[in-house]
Amino acid sequence: MEARLKSPTNADVMTAIQGLYKAMYAGGVDPRVLGLVHLRASQINGCSPCVFAGIASAKKHGETDERLHNVVTWRETPFFTEGERAALALTEAATRIQDGAPGVTDEIWDAAATHFDEKQLSAITLNIAMTNFFNRINHTTREQAGKTW
């Protein structure tokens, strides 16, 4: 498979995206939680460049191989806090919105709200949306894993 776009992204688009990321990181959520959220959504969507970049970024924030290898099975492992589990559940529900999936139920939202305040929930929600945005762009353009942006 070969990437479909060879030229860099429009500068105006990059400026807008950087603003969204700045707002997300200003939300007061531990960057490791944001990394787990990004990785899980990218795994669900099968986005190899985002999985690759997500793991590299998570390691820079101190994430361990043990936890990174188990994000896909977070429910069955002892490696994640209750807050991280709530963020991962929210991620899965918000990402899997196809063909009648229930989406984010009140139960899932309320569980996340017990661990994160409104500003933090906004940041996590933005992170989920941005990850899904990039996952879809990468699928469309056939972007390859291993690149750094």
N, C-alpha and C positions, 0 to 999 in steps of 0.2 A: 504494500500500500504506500502510495506517495502523497505527500501533502499537496493540497490543491492551490493554496495561496503561497506565493513566494515572497511577496513584499511585506514590509512591516505594517502594523496597524496604523490607521489614521491618527495623527497627533491629537486632534480634538477628542477622539474616542478615548485615547489613553489618559488624557487629562481628566475626563469625566470618571473613568474607572478608578484612577488614583484618588479622586475625591471620595468616592464610595468606600474605598478601602480605609482611608483616613478616618471617616466617620465610623466605620465598623470597629476599628481598633481603639477608637476613643470611647467605646461603649463599656469599658471596664471588665471585659471578659478575659480570663486567663488565655493567653495566646495558645497554650496547649489544648484547651477545650476547642477553640476555633479551629485548630489543626485537625483534631479528631473529627469534628463536624465536616470539614472540607474533605477529608479522606473518605469518610463513610459515604457521603453523597456521591463522590467520584467513583467509589467501588460499585455502588448500586447502578450507576449510569454506564459503567464500563469505560470510563475515560482514562486511558493509560497515561496521557501527558499530565493530567491533574493528579492521578495517583502518584506518579513519579515525583512531581514537584511538591505534592503535599507531604510525602515522606521526607524529602530533603529539608523542607521548611520545618517540619515537626522536630526533626533531629537537631536543627539549629536552636530550637526553643527548649532543648533538653529532654525530648521524648525518647523513650527506650524502645529498643527493637522488640522486646517482649510485648509491650502494649501495642505497638504498630502492627505486629503480626497478628494480633488478636482483635483488632477493631471489627473485622468482619464477623466475629463470633462474640461480640461484647456481652451478650446476654448469658452466655455459658461460661464466662471466665471471671475470676475474682480480681482482675487487674484495674477495674474502673470504679470511681466513686459514684455515689448516688446522683450527684449533680451531673457528672459526665454521662451517666446512663440516661438521665432525663434529656440531656442535650442530644444524645444519639437517637433516642426514641423520637424526639421532635424532628430531627433530621430525616429519619426514614419516612415518617408520616408525611412530611412536607414534600419530599422528593418523589414518593410513590403516589402520584395523584391520577394515574391512568385508569381508564375504563371502570369507573365506579368504586375505586378504592376509597375507603372512608376518609382519608386525609388526616388532618390534625383534629383529633377528637378533643372534647373538653377535658377528658381524663389525662390525655397526653400533655395538653397545654397547662393544666393545673399542676401536674407533676413538675414541669419545667419551672413554673412560676413559684414553686416552693424553694427553688434553689437560685433563681436569678430574678433581679428586679426588672422593671419595665425597660430601662435603658439597656440592660444586658440582653434581655429577650429581643429587643429591637436589633441589637448587634448580631445575635445568633441568627435571627431570621434573615437579616441582610446577607450574612455569610452563606446561609443555605441557598438563597436566591442567586447570589453571585456565582457560587460553585455550579449550580444547575445551568446558569447562563453560559459559563465557560465550557462546561461539559457539552452542551449542545453546539456551541460554535466549533469546538474541537472535533466533534463527530461529523459536522457538516463539511469542514475543511480538511478532514483527515490528518489533523495535526499528529505528530509522532511524539512518543515519550522520549525523554532525554534532553530536550532543549531547555535552556534557561531563558527567562524573559526579562 
